[in-house]
Amino acid sequence: MSREKDIYKVTLWGSFVNAILVAFKFAAGIFGHSAAMIADAVHSLSDFATDIVVLIFVKISHKPKDKSHDYGHGKYETLATTLIGAVLFIVAIGIFAEGVKKIMFWGNGGSLVMPGKLALWAALVSIVLKEFVFQYTNYKAKHLDSQALKANAWHHRSDALSSVGTAIGIGGALIGGERWAVLDPIASLVVGALIVKVALDLLKNGVGDLMEQSLPEETENEIIDIVKSVPEVVEPHELCTRRIGNHYAIEMHVLMNGDIPLKDAHDKASEIENLLKQRYGDNTHIVIHVEPIEEPHR
């Protein structure tokens, strides 16, 4: 199965689970009188929306390079990651604001409606299903080296964590009675805070790659070590790296003996390229600029 089809399969499974949970949670939140569960349902709805984003953008990102995209369309996958982070952040702020509003209402003497057992069962079912979907999606994201799939996996995990907070709030309110009904909106604040953290991490990575952020220092050091392992190639410098979707782009200058034939210099550059592609994949974009030195390096 191709990478694109594999990502589609994983995402479709996740969207199927999300569709079921959205309907179940909204029903449980409305009929179970739970603000935390309705917030959780909104989170699941955002999960479903981001599944659609992944399906659309991954399709585009796998298109081959063309006249107007010399480096391919890999950045669309990074854009999907960024959009997922943005959606998560907006959802989290909305959940947080609604929770604060209800807590202030309770603090001013208002009476909150007690959540029902249906809402608690919905939260428990959501925890089990979304944690399973997270584990499956995250495993596939690592195997396929997909940023968008990894982002979506953590969206699933944030939904599971959201349901944990919801279950604690609803369960505490049911056990403690009406005076503890405020635990329900408090749970929604915890949910909102957790989602904000995940959203900011996704935005940091996505925006960083869109702004041509370099690869991690340990990866760049590994690249230098690979180049240095090639005989008669010395002083790799002016290394420039970035991500293009799930692929790497590597550009650098190296020094070689200026007296060797052009073909030999070309063969050495090709050897470097082959070693880097063996390590980082055949679709790695590599540019090696060869410079002469007066004397062989000692």
Beta strands, then each sheet from edge to edge (+ up, - down):
strand 1: 234-244
strand 2: 247-257
strand 3: 285-293
sheet 1: 1+ 2- 3-
end
